[in-house]
Amino acid sequence: MDAAIPQSADTSASRQKQRVILSLFLVALVLAFYNPVAHNGFVFFDDSPYIVKNAHIQGGLTWSAITWSFSTFEQGNWHPLTWMSHALDVQLFGLNPAGHHYVSLLLHACNAVLIFLILEAATGLMWPSLMVACLFALHPLNVESVAWAAERKNVLSMFFCLLALRFYTKYARSGRTSPYVLTVLCFALGLMAKPQIIPLPFALLLWDYWPLQRLFPDPQSLNNPNKDGAGRSLSSLILEKTSLFILAAISAVVTVIAQRSANAVHNLAEYSILVRIENCIVAYARYLADTFWPSRLAPLYPHPGNSLATWQIAVSAAALLVITALAIHWRDRRYLAMGWLWFLGTLVPVIGLVQVGEQAMADRYMYLPELGIFIAVAWLVWDLASEANISKTWLAGPAVAVLLAMGIGTYRQLGHWHDGETLWKYTLSVTRRNYMAHVNLAMVLAEQGRADEAIPEFRAAEQFHDYPASQFLSLGAYEQHNGHVQGAIEQYRRALQASNNPDEQTAAWDQIASAYSEAKDWQAASQAYDAALRLRPDDPVALVGTGLLAQRSGDSVRAIAQLSHAMNVAPTDVGFLLLAGALRQAGRNAEAEKSYAEAQRRSQDFSQAQKLASQIASSLGITLN
């Protein structure tokens, strides 16, 4: 049964002093175990588009940055408060990652303190409240939210979510309007940091059930001075949260629009309803397992698609059903049902029924839901110890051991986030068939100019994922740029096989021709350009290519015809310079001069256009006069 809540208002100076001391202890605990984050850099995992290479953020917290923050759906999200926090970081610390990381760390520490104060105020029990806060502070599942600079949105939205919970508790106890208004305001601010806290209105109904006991109250709770004095019907509790539900609905709609604008939402053809439900069941079980045994944690878990084994789904479903039945059946321990339903309910927006991104699950999604598990476990242990007349001092040893294990796990996990290369090599060591980890590692290596190491990672990713044609074209261009001509041709041919779109196929043939030209295989290049022209007779790239190849072989008539056709379709300064060269080589100097003059007229940087035209011509052994 619930431990008795003290009758006093707990306003004595000694009680307040305890709160302050334990709050400072929580901050010190977080700073001690998270110390390695100060030495971590940015990682290639949204840090670039969010901070390092975001032109809107680079100028700091300016009026321009603020207006952009409220108007953009960049990265498939609408979270203006998060953008502004990044801009403020840049203004204060520049691109020194230590400053960015420490702001997230301090927010995490504040969140731990808030959890302690909220639970202690709502229940009157200090030590289980402290244990929940300590578990939250040190659990390795939270490393991703703190150590990943781009995930500032998680710790920031949680901060406002907890403030909303604190003000709601004051409102429920006093009935005054001002705490309710502050609840709504904090919820709105939290949604503007990250919409993951959308389930808060539903979570507040659970909070009404326990610890507030406003919903289906026990008879003895009605005379408790720490309660609001009377039970309320479910309908009235839902009605009083109307403004919160409206905010949640608006945020949900805006989030879907934002995600669709970035093409991040997968359709049912990619992941069927059955596949999504199966993954949800297994993901819930894995989240629960990781809460109790946080090992082999990774920044990205690849989606299994339809490859989940039947036994995995069955065992996971059975475990969830049994726990749900026990939590609901054990009615004299309200915190069990509250904690379990909190865990299940607050995960709903990110559990995968609406599949956004490529992941099956993510550690950062547990930042809010794990509170339910921590509360249920801490209060159950506290109650069982009370019923067995076990001295609370005997609980200290196991509690310290658990927290020390959590802290060591967090300290080690932080090391994996030191930099992009370290993170993705570690990820590949703890996950299987993780094509995104291969891609991200490849991108990190490519950014460092280590093409010979990056290309094998790109190729490894191809084994586990069906790329669209555009990706094969990009990979081919990267290989060609770094001298891997044959590898580039293979990628371009994969693009041909991956698409029935004439535009994509035309682009692939153009790239194949370019690669063959680089390899000096003029006949193969000409055949590839011809294939492009059969698909798109007005393709300017193929027209210019066939024109230059004809010029190289001495066929000035075809060269002039193809280049002239290209300039009718897509006139450019470089194209007119190439046409002028072909005309001059054919002895048609007057026309050549007209073409040269047209190039000058169109060009914004004529010297650069001349340089580029000369490079193109010389690559085919042609000299522009």
C-alpha positions in Angstrom: 0.0 0.0 0.0 1.1 3.6 -0.4 3.3 4.9 2.4 1.5 7.3 4.7 2.0 10.9 3.6 2.9 13.1 6.6 0.2 15.3 8.0 2.4 18.4 8.4 3.0 20.9 5.6 6.7 20.1 5.7 7.5 23.8 5.8 10.0 23.6 8.7 13.4 25.1 8.2 15.1 21.7 8.7 13.0 20.1 6.0 13.7 22.9 3.6 17.4 22.7 4.4 17.3 19.0 3.5 15.7 19.7 0.2 18.5 22.3 -0.7 21.3 19.9 0.4 19.9 17.0 -1.6 19.2 19.2 -4.6 22.9 20.3 -4.6 23.9 16.7 -4.1 22.0 15.8 -7.3 23.7 18.5 -9.3 27.1 17.4 -8.0 26.3 13.8 -8.9 25.4 14.7 -12.5 28.5 16.9 -13.0 30.8 14.2 -11.6 29.7 11.3 -13.8 29.0 13.5 -16.9 32.4 15.2 -16.7 33.7 13.5 -20.0 31.1 15.4 -22.0 33.3 18.5 -21.7 35.9 16.8 -23.8 33.5 15.6 -26.5 33.2 17.3 -29.9 30.3 17.6 -32.3 29.3 14.4 -34.0 28.2 13.8 -37.6 24.6 13.1 -36.6 22.5 16.3 -37.0 25.1 18.4 -35.3 26.2 19.8 -38.6 22.7 20.9 -39.9 21.6 22.0 -36.5 24.7 24.0 -35.4 28.0 23.7 -37.2 26.8 24.4 -40.7 23.5 26.2 -40.1 23.9 29.7 -41.5 20.8 30.9 -39.6 22.4 29.9 -36.2 25.9 31.1 -37.0 25.1 34.8 -36.2 23.9 34.1 -32.7 20.6 35.1 -31.2 19.7 37.9 -33.6 16.2 39.0 -34.5 16.7 37.4 -37.9 17.5 34.0 -36.1 14.4 34.4 -33.9 12.0 35.1 -36.8 13.6 32.2 -38.8 13.2 29.9 -35.8 9.4 30.4 -35.7 8.9 30.2 -39.5 11.0 27.2 -40.5 10.4 23.4 -40.8 14.1 22.7 -41.3 15.2 19.2 -40.4 11.5 18.2 -40.5 10.7 19.9 -37.1 9.0 23.0 -35.8 10.8 23.7 -32.5 11.6 27.5 -32.4 12.7 27.4 -28.8 15.4 24.8 -29.6 16.7 26.8 -32.5 16.9 29.9 -30.3 18.8 28.0 -27.6 21.4 26.8 -30.2 21.7 30.4 -31.5 22.3 31.6 -28.0 24.9 29.0 -27.4 26.7 30.1 -30.6 26.6 33.7 -29.4 28.0 32.7 -26.0 30.5 30.0 -26.9 30.9 30.2 -30.7 31.5 26.7 -32.1 33.4 25.5 -29.0 31.5 22.2 -28.3 32.3 22.2 -24.6 29.9 25.2 -24.0 27.1 23.6 -26.0 27.5 20.3 -24.1 27.6 22.0 -20.7 24.3 23.9 -21.3 22.6 20.5 -22.1 24.3 19.0 -19.0 23.1 21.8 -16.7 19.5 21.4 -18.1 19.7 17.6 -17.4 20.9 18.4 -13.8 18.0 20.9 -13.4 15.6 18.2 -14.6 16.9 15.7 -12.0 16.4 18.3 -9.3 12.9 19.1 -10.5 11.9 15.5 -10.4 13.1 15.2 -6.8 11.2 18.3 -5.7 8.0 17.5 -7.6 7.8 14.0 -6.2 8.7 15.0 -2.7 6.1 17.8 -2.7 3.4 15.5 -4.1 4.1 12.5 -1.9 5.8 13.9 1.2 8.4 11.1 0.9 11.9 12.4 0.5 14.1 9.3 0.0 12.1 7.4 -2.7 11.8 10.8 -4.5 15.6 11.2 -4.3 16.1 7.7 -5.6 13.9 8.3 -8.7 15.8 11.6 -9.3 19.2 9.8 -9.0 18.2 7.0 -11.3 17.1 9.6 -13.9 20.3 11.6 -13.4 22.7 8.7 -13.9 20.9 6.2 -16.2 22.9 5.4 -19.3 19.8 5.6 -21.5 19.9 9.4 -21.0 23.4 9.8 -22.3 22.2 10.3 -25.9 19.9 13.2 -24.8 22.7 15.0 -23.0 25.9 14.2 -25.0 24.4 14.8 -28.4 24.4 18.5 -28.9 21.6 18.4 -31.5 19.4 16.7 -29.0 19.1 19.8 -26.9 15.4 19.7 -27.8 15.0 16.7 -25.5 16.4 18.1 -22.3 14.9 21.5 -23.0 11.4 20.2 -23.6 11.7 18.0 -20.5 12.6 21.0 -18.4 9.4 22.8 -19.3 7.4 19.6 -19.1 8.5 19.1 -15.5 7.8 22.8 -14.6 4.3 22.2 -16.0 3.9 19.1 -13.8 5.1 21.1 -10.8 2.6 24.0 -11.4 -0.2 21.5 -12.1 0.4 19.9 -8.7 0.1 23.3 -7.1 -3.1 24.0 -9.0 -4.6 20.6 -8.0 -3.8 21.3 -4.3 -5.0 25.0 -4.2 -7.6 25.2 -7.0 -6.1 28.7 -7.9 -6.1 29.8 -11.5 -2.6 31.2 -11.7 -0.8 27.8 -11.3 -3.0 26.4 -14.0 -2.2 29.2 -16.4 1.5 28.6 -15.7 0.9 24.9 -16.4 -0.5 25.7 -19.9 2.3 28.2 -20.6 5.1 25.7 -19.6 3.4 23.0 -21.7 3.3 25.4 -24.7 7.0 26.3 -24.3 7.9 22.6 -24.0 6.1 21.8 -27.2 8.1 24.6 -28.9 11.2 22.8 -27.8 10.2 19.3 -28.9 6.7 17.8 -29.4 7.6 14.5 -27.7 5.9 15.8 -24.6 2.5 15.8 -26.4 1.2 13.0 -24.1 1.5 15.3 -21.0 -2.3 15.9 -20.7 -2.9 12.1 -20.5 0.1 11.8 -18.1 -1.6 14.4 -15.8 -4.6 12.2 -15.6 -2.3 9.4 -14.3 -0.8 12.0 -11.9 -4.4 12.7 -10.7 -4.7 8.9 -10.0 -1.4 8.8 -8.1 0.0 10.6 -6.2 -2.7 13.3 -6.1 -5.5 10.8 -5.8 -8.0 13.2 -7.4 -9.2 10.3 -9.6 -11.0 7.4 -7.8 -9.6 8.6 -4.4 -9.2 6.2 -1.4 -11.6 7.2 1.4 -8.7 7.8 3.8 -7.1 10.3 1.3 -10.1 12.7 1.5 -9.0 14.0 4.9 -5.3 14.2 4.0 -4.0 17.7 4.2 -1.7 17.1 1.3 -4.6 16.3 -1.0 -6.9 18.7 -2.7 -9.7 17.5 -0.4 -12.1 15.8 -2.8 -12.2 13.3 -5.6 -13.2 14.3 -9.1 -14.9 12.4 -11.9 -12.9 11.4 -14.9 -15.0 13.6 -17.2 -14.4 16.6 -15.1 -10.6 16.0 -14.9 -10.5 15.6 -18.7 -12.6 18.8 -19.1 -10.3 20.9 -16.9 -7.4 19.9 -19.3 -9.2 21.1 -22.4 -6.7 23.8 -23.2 -3.8 21.3 -22.8 -5.5 18.8 -25.1 -6.0 21.6 -27.7 -2.3 22.5 -27.5 -1.3 18.9 -27.9 -3.6 18.4 -30.9 -2.2 21.6 -32.6 1.3 20.4 -31.9 0.6 17.0 -33.4 -0.8 18.5 -36.6 2.2 20.9 -37.0 4.6 18.0 -36.3 3.1 15.8 -39.0 3.2 18.7 -41.5 6.8 19.4 -40.6 7.9 15.8 -40.9 6.1 15.3 -44.2 7.8 18.5 -45.5 11.1 16.7 -45.0 9.8 13.4 -46.5 10.6 11.7 -43.1 7.3 9.9 -42.7 7.2 6.5 -44.2 4.1 5.3 -46.0 2.3 1.9 -45.5 4.0 0.5 -48.6 7.4 0.8 -46.9 6.2 -0.4 -43.4 2.8 -2.1 -43.3 0.5 -1.8 -40.3 1.4 -5.4 -39.2 5.1 -4.7 -39.4 4.6 -1.5 -37.3 2.6 -3.2 -34.6 5.1 -6.1 -34.4 8.0 -3.6 -34.0 6.1 -1.6 -31.4 5.5 -4.7 -29.3 9.2 -5.7 -29.4 10.4 -2.1 -29.0 8.3 -1.7 -25.8 9.9 -4.9 -24.4 13.4 -3.8 -25.4 12.9 -0.4 -23.8 11.9 -2.1 -20.6 14.9 -4.5 -20.8 17.3 -1.6 -21.4 15.9 0.2 -18.4 16.9 -2.6 -16.1 20.0 -3.7 -18.0 21.4 -0.9 -20.1 24.0 -2.6 -22.3 24.9 -2.3 -26.0 23.2 1.0 -26.2 23.5 2.7 -29.6 22.5 6.0 -31.2 20.6 4.2 -33.9 18.9 0.8 -34.0 18.0 -0.3 -37.5 14.4 -1.1 -38.2 13.9 -4.9 -38.6 11.2 -4.6 -41.2 9.4 -7.9 -41.4 12.4 -9.9 -40.1 11.3 -10.1 -36.5 11.0 -13.7 -35.3 7.6 -14.9 -34.2 9.0 -16.0 -30.8 10.3 -12.4 -30.2 6.9 -10.9 -30.8 5.1 -13.6 -28.7 7.4 -13.3 -25.7 7.4 -9.5 -25.8 3.6 -9.4 -26.0 3.2 -11.9 -23.2 5.5 -10.0 -20.9 3.7 -6.7 -21.6 0.3 -8.3 -21.0 1.4 -9.9 -17.7 3.0 -6.7 -16.3 -0.1 -4.7 -17.3 -2.4 -7.2 -15.6 -0.4 -7.2 -12.4 0.0 -3.4 -12.3 -3.8 -2.9 -12.7 -4.7 -5.8 -10.4 -2.5 -4.5 -7.5 -4.9 -1.7 -6.7 -3.6 -0.9 -3.3 -0.3 0.1 -4.9 -1.5 2.9 -7.2 2.0 3.9 -8.2 2.4 0.6 -10.1 -0.5 1.2 -12.5 0.5 4.9 -12.7 4.1 4.2 -13.4 3.4 1.4 -15.9 0.8 3.3 -17.8 3.0 6.4 -17.8 5.7 4.3 -19.5 3.3 2.8 -22.1 1.4 6.0 -22.8 4.2 8.6 -23.1 6.0 6.3 -25.6 3.0 6.2 -27.9 4.0 9.2 -30.2 7.5 7.7 -30.8 6.9 4.0 -30.6 6.6 3.6 -34.4 2.9 3.5 -35.3 3.8 6.6 -37.3 7.2 5.6 -38.7 9.5 8.6 -38.9 13.1 8.1 -39.9 14.9 4.8 -40.2 15.2 3.7 -36.6 13.2 0.9 -34.8 13.7 2.7 -31.5 16.0 5.3 -29.9 17.4 5.8 -26.4 16.4 9.5 -26.4 12.7 8.5 -26.6 12.9 7.1 -23.0 13.8 10.5 -21.4 10.2 11.1 -20.3 8.7 7.5 -20.2 11.4 6.0 -18.0 10.1 8.1 -15.1 7.1 5.8 -14.8 9.3 2.7 -14.3 11.6 4.5 -11.8 8.6 5.7 -9.7 7.0 2.2 -9.7 10.2 0.4 -8.7 11.3 3.0 -6.1 7.9 3.1 -4.3 7.4 -0.7 -4.5 10.8 -1.3 -2.8 10.0 1.4 -0.2 6.6 -0.1 0.6 7.9 -3.7 0.7 10.7 -2.7 3.1 8.2 -0.9 5.3 5.8 -3.9 5.4 8.7 -6.2 6.2 10.0 -3.9 8.9 13.3 -3.6 7.2 15.2 -0.5 8.3 15.6 2.1 5.7 19.3 2.2 6.3 19.5 -1.3 5.0 18.2 0.0 1.7 21.1 2.5 1.4 23.7 -0.1 0.4 21.8 -1.7 -2.5 20.7 1.8 -3.6 24.3 3.1 -3.7 25.4 0.0 -5.6 22.7 0.4 -8.2 23.5 4.1 -8.7 27.2 3.4 -8.9 26.6 0.9 -11.6 24.4 3.3 -13.5 27.0 6.1 -13.1 29.9 3.9 -14.4 27.7 2.9 -17.3 27.0 6.5 -18.1 30.6 7.5 -17.8 31.6 4.8 -20.3 28.8 5.5 -22.6 29.9 9.2 -22.8 33.2 8.1 -24.2 31.5 6.6 -27.2 30.1 10.1 -28.0 33.6 11.6 -28.1 33.5 12.3 -31.9 31.7 11.0 -35.0 34.2 8.4 -36.0 34.3 6.9 -32.4 30.5 6.9 -32.2 29.8 5.2 -35.5 32.6 2.6 -35.1 31.2 1.7 -31.7 27.6 1.6 -33.1 28.7 -0.9 -35.8 30.2 -3.0 -33.0 27.0 -3.3 -31.1 24.3 -3.5 -33.9 23.9 -5.6 -36.9 23.0 -4.7 -40.5 23.1 -1.0 -39.6 23.3 0.7 -42.9 22.9 4.2 -41.4 25.9 3.6 -39.2 28.0 2.7 -42.2 26.7 5.8 -44.1 27.4 8.1 -41.2 30.8 6.7 -40.6 31.5 7.1 -44.3 30.3 10.7 -44.2 32.6 11.5 -41.2 35.6 9.9 -43.1 34.7 11.8 -46.3 34.5 15.1 -44.5 38.1 14.4 -43.3 39.2 13.7 -46.8 39.7 10.0 -46.1 38.0 8.8 -49.3 39.8 5.4 -49.5 38.3 4.6 -46.1 34.9 6.2 -46.7 34.1 4.4 -50.0 34.2 0.9 -48.4 31.7 2.1 -45.8 29.4 3.5 -48.4 29.6 0.1 -50.2 29.0 -1.8 -47.0 25.8 0.2 -46.5 24.5 -0.9 -49.9 24.4 -4.6 -48.7 21.7 -3.7 -46.1 19.6 -1.1 -47.8 17.8 -0.6 -51.1 19.0 2.9 -52.1 17.0 5.1 -54.4 18.6 6.0 -57.7 19.5 9.5 -56.5 21.7 8.0 -53.7 23.5 5.8 -56.2 24.2 8.8 -58.4 25.6 10.7 -55.4 27.8 7.8 -54.3 29.0 7.4 -57.9 29.8 11.1 -58.1 31.8 10.9 -54.9 33.8 7.9 -56.1 34.4 9.5 -59.4 35.6 12.7 -57.7 38.1 10.7 -55.7 39.5 8.8 -58.7 37.5 5.6 -58.4 36.2 5.7 -61.9 35.2 2.0 -62.3 33.5 2.1 -58.9 31.6 5.2 -60.0 30.4 3.5 -63.2 29.1 0.6 -61.1 27.1 3.0 -58.9 25.7 4.8 -61.9 24.6 1.4 -63.4 22.9 0.6 -60.1 21.0 3.8 -60.4 19.8 2.7 -63.8 18.6 -0.6 -62.3 17.0 1.2 -59.3 14.8 3.6 -61.3 12.2 3.6 -64.1 12.2 7.4 -64.1 13.4 8.7 -67.5 14.9 11.8 -65.9 16.9 9.7 -63.4 18.0 7.2 -66.1 19.1 10.1 -68.3 21.2 11.5 -65.5 22.7 8.1 -64.9 23.7 7.7 -68.6 25.2 11.2 -68.5 27.3 10.3 -65.5 28.4 7.0 -67.1 29.5 8.9 -70.1 31.4 11.4 -68.0 33.2 8.6 -66.2 34.1 6.8 -69.5 35.4 10.1 -70.8 37.6 10.5 -67.7 38.9 7.0 -68.4 39.6 8.0 -72.1 37.1 5.3 -73.4 35.6 7.7 -76.0 33.5 5.0 -77.7 31.8 3.9 -74.5 31.3 7.5 -73.6 29.6 8.3 -76.9 27.4 5.2 -76.6 26.3 6.3 -73.1 25.5 9.8 -74.3 23.5 8.3 -77.2 21.5 6.2 -74.7 20.7 9.4 -72.8 19.5 11.1 -75.9 17.2 8.2 -76.8 15.5 8.9 -73.5 15.6 12.7 -73.6 16.4 14.0 -77.1 16.8 17.5 -75.7 19.1 16.6 -72.8 21.7 19.4 -72.8 24.4 17.4 -71.0 24.3 14.7 -73.6 24.1 17.2 -76.5 27.2 19.0 -75.3 29.0 15.7 -74.6 28.2 14.2 -78.1 29.2 17.6 -79.7 32.6 17.6 -78.0 33.2 14.0 -78.8 32.3 14.7 -82.4 34.7 17.7 -82.4 37.4 15.5 -81.0 37.0 13.0 -83.8 37.0 15.7 -86.4 33.3 15.7 -87.3 32.8 19.4 -87.1 29.3 19.3 -88.7 27.9 17.0 -86.0 29.8 18.9 -83.3 28.3 22.3 -84.3 24.8 20.8 -84.7 24.8 19.2 -81.2 26.3 22.2 -79.4 23.9 24.6 -81.2 21.0 22.3 -80.2 22.2 22.4 -76.6 22.3 26.2 -76.6 18.8 26.4 -78.0 17.6 24.1 -75.2 19.7 25.4 -72.2 21.9 28.4 -73.1 24.9 29.0 -70.8 28.0 31.1 -71.0 30.2 28.0 -70.9 28.1 26.3 -73.6 28.5 29.3 -76.0 32.2 29.3 -75.4 32.4 25.6 -76.4 30.3 26.3 -79.5 32.5 29.2 -80.4 35.5 26.8 -80.2 33.8 24.3 -82.5 32.9 27.0 -85.0 36.3 28.5 -85.0 37.9 25.0 -85.6 35.5 24.6 -88.6 36.7 28.0 -90.0 33.3 29.7 -89.4 35.0 32.6 -87.6 32.1 35.2 -87.9 29.7 32.8 -86.3 32.3 32.0 -83.7 32.7 35.6 -82.8 28.9 35.9 -82.4 28.8 32.9 -80.1 31.8 34.3 -78.1 30.0 37.6 -77.7 26.8 35.8 -76.6 28.9 34.0 -73.9 30.2 37.4 -72.7 26.7 38.8 -72.6 25.3 36.0 -70.5 28.2 35.6 -68.1 28.4 37.0 -64.6 32.0 35.9 -64.3 33.5 35.6 -67.7 37.0 34.7 -66.7 35.6 31.8 -64.6 33.5 30.7 -67.5 36.5 30.7 -69.8 38.5 28.6 -67.3 35.7 26.1 -66.9 35.2 25.8 -70.7 39.0 25.2 -71.2 39.0 22.5 -68.5 36.0 20.7 -70.2 37.6 20.9 -73.6 41.1 19.8 -72.5 39.7 16.8 -70.7 38.7 15.5 -74.1 42.0 16.6 -75.8 40.4 19.7 -77.4 42.1 23.1 -77.4 39.9 26.2 -77.4 41.4 28.9 -79.6 
